[in-house]
Amino acid sequence: MPEIRNLSFSYDGTPVFSGLCLSLPDGSRTALLAPSGFGKTTLLRDLIRQISDGGLEELTAGDVKIDGEVVTHQEPGERGIAMVFQEDRLLPGCTVLENLRLVAPERSDTELTALLGELGLSGWENARPGKLSGGMRRRAAIARALVFHSPLVIMDEPFKGLDEATLAATLACVDRWLGDRTFLLVTHSPQEAERLGCRITRLDELTRTGSEKQN
């Protein structure tokens, strides 16, 4: 169970957040909401860096615990996180299907293709990301996170730019594929959080300090 205790972070000497505490119980779904500029993405980046390869750059105070133990350092890749960034970060030289195969080689092409179909990407399996629209790339990035074998799934504003019909289908797909994995969603939309059964947590209520310098 990832747990953040009394985390503080500064950027160029300016506090971004201070005294932040957040627990992600195993199997829970949590949505993190906050005003723009309050450090949501900064928090995620540091949490991911700490769990994935150790060391919080510019960490002022606090620590991250997993299963009751403080995370100090581990080799890269020791703890994998299924992640959707605000940028799609698909490999441009690989097809959509190849992007999924790289993170889930144990899954069959039939299974991967079926997931892409659920996300409205049937017929685009062999296309490279540059041929897709922005919304299609977002859904391909979501598919890649869903098929990666990890007990922790983190998504940073994953549904931006999707029309209502596409959003509804995507939310249903994410809900089904998440299963009982631990899920952290960063979003500006309480409605998206509710539709995924997330416990809503407001970042500005977890900290003592906010800054308009970072998002």
N, C-alpha and C positions, 0 to 999 in steps of 0.2 A: 504493500500500500504506500504510494508516494505521499509524503507529508512535508510541507514547507513550514519552517518554524522561524518566526521573527526575522524574515528576510528583508534586507534593506539594499537599495541599489542607487547609485548616483551616476550621472552622466555629465562629464565636464564640470564636476563639482556641484552640480545641481541635483538635489534629491528627486528621484523618479517615484519611488515608493519607499515606505519605511514600516517596519514592524509587521510585515505581512505573514499571516498564518493561513494555511489551506491544507486540508486533508482530502485525499481521493480514495475512499474505501474501495476495496476490491469489489468489482462488479457494479460500481456506482456510475451514474451518469450526472455530470456536473456541467452547467453552463456558466461561463464567466462573462458578466456584462460590466461595462464601464463606459464613461464618457470618452470621446476621442481625446487622445493625448494623455491618458492616465497610465500607460505602461503595460497594456495587455500583451502586446507582441514582445516587448522586452522581457516580461516575466516568462513567457513561453520559451523564448530563445534560451534563456538561462537555465530553465528547468530541463530542457532537452539536452543542452550541452553538459549539464551536470550528470544526468542519468546516462548519457551515451558515451562521453569520453572524459568526464572528470574536469573539474575546475570551472568556476564561475568568473569570467573576466569582470574586473571592477566590482566584485562583490564587496559590499561594505560590511555587512553583518548577517548572521543567520546561517541556516544550513538546510539541506534536503535529506530526508530520511526515507528509506525504502525497507519495508518489513521491520521497522523498529531500529535499523542501523543507519548511522549517518554515512552518506555517500561522500567519500573523499577523493577516490581515484579508482578508475578501472580502465582496462584496455579498451580501445575503440571497438564498438560492436558487441561488447559484452552484454549490454542491455539494449535490445532493439525497441524502437518506438515506431508505431504506425502513425505517420504524420501527413497532414495536408497543410501546406504553408499558404500564405496569401498569394505567393507566386506559385505557378503550377509546377515548376521544376521537373517537368518530364524530359527525358533524354531526347534531344531533337533528332538524333541520327537513328533512333529506333522507332519501330511502328508502335501503335497503341498496345497491341497484343504483346510485343516484345518488352515493353515497359512493365507490363504485369508479370510476364514470365521471369524477369530478372529478380523480382522480390518474392516470387512464389513459385519456384521451380517444381515444387511437389504437387502443384495443382494441374489438372489436365486442361488442355486447350478448350475442351467442351465446357468445362466449368467456368473458365475465364470468359469465354465468348458469351455464355449465358448471362453472366454478370453485366457485361457491357451492353447486352440487349436490354436488361432491366433499366439501365441508365440511358436508354435511347441512343446507343452508339452502334447498333447493328449495321453492318456494312462498312464500318470505319476501322475494323480491327487491323487492317494492313496499311492504314494511312499513317503518315508521320505527323507529329504534333503541329507542324507548320501549316498543314492543310486543314486544321480544325478551327472552328470559331472559338472565341474565348470561353463561352459556356460549355462547349464540348470538351475543351482542355480541362476545365474545372472538374467535370464529371469523370474524365479519365484519371485525373489525379486522385479523386475520391475512390475510384475503383482500385487503384494501386494500393492505397492505404488499407482498404477493406480486406484485400487478399493477403496482405503481409501478416505472417504469424507472429503476433505480439499480444500480450495481455493488456497493453495500454494503447489507446487510440486517442490522438490529439488532432483537432481540426481548428484552424484559424480562419474564420470568416469563409467557410467552404462553399456557401450557397449564393454568394453575391453574383448578381447579374442573371439569375435564372428566373424565367417567367413562372407564373403560378402553377401551370400544369406540369412543367418540367420539375419545379421545386417539389410538388406533391409526390411525384414518382420517385424522385431522388431521396426524399426523406423516408419514404416507405422502404426503399432499398437499404439505406443506411441502418434503419431501425432493425431490419431483419438480419443483416450481416454482422452487426455489432454483437448480437447475442448477449452473453453475460460478461463481455470484456469491460474493463474500466474505460470510461470515455470522458474526455474533457473537451468542451466546445467553447470557443470564443466567438461571440456573436453580438451584434447590436439588436437582434430581434428576439424578444421574449417569446414570440409566437413559434419560432423555429425550435427554441429550447423546449417549450411545452409539448410540441408535436413529437419530440424525441424522448419525452419522459424524463427530462433533465431537472435536477435540483438547481434552481437559479441562485447564483451567488454574485453579489455586486462587489467589484474590486475596490471601489471607493469606501466600502463599509469594512473591508478587511485590513486597511492600511491607515497610517497616521498622516501620510504625506502623498500628495499627487502633484504632477508637473505637466505642464502643457508642452514640454520639450519633446516628449517621445510618445509613440503609439505602439 
